[in-house]
Amino acid sequence: MSKFGEKIRRATRREAAPMGFAALKEQRAPTMLVLALVDAKARKEALAEAANGADAAAVRAGHLEAGLEGLKALREAAPELPCGLWVRAAGREGVRQAWQAGADFIIYGDEETDAGVFLEEGVGQVLAVAPGATDAYLRMVEASPVEAVLVEGWEGPLTVRHSFELQRIGMLTRRPMVVPPGGDLDETQLQVLRDLGVAVVAVEAAAGATARLRELIQGLPARRRREDRAEPLLPQVAVAADEDEDDEGLP
């Protein structure tokens, strides 16, 4: 598992809240992550901003090879963060080169990416999924080695329809979700996204943007434990036994 994937796993894990004096001293771990995005030709200021409040950072480029130089600069600016690439297409050799260049993870689309990338185990993989993908497609994602899915084309505000679509994607892929930058998210929307299974919120690494998003996430209330949630009561339908089967073997 990549360092990015391990951070996602820790953020989405439900843990009992600490009690006593430990609760006063221990800072609560964030329940969502901030992914800072930078352009492949970003300046040093943008690269430095990516490290301010972010949990991970990624260089956005059309093709993987185009982002390798930006990845090198990003790793130098934020050596403590898991750094990766967000590309439209990739091949197995390109993913191998990214790993050798220090990439911890790679986000890619499915239309132009060679399926051979699934054979590379060194780099964490995040698949970009389009809203409206069929149920059958999403179930295939569950069987793949990707660590998370990025929901492409998602933009705020978060409506009921949006929430149902995100829930469908999360339920069928059984993967934590990443949402790209889109609209101004407030605490309420972030809390709803988190409860729908969104583990990572991406943000453009502009001045103060990552720090502001981190502050909002840090202020979210703790997740409700499963037993505290209201479970729907579904009607139970008794299935009557087939009289013909019950009479089998009787004189």
Disulfide bonds with the S-S distance in Angstrom:
none
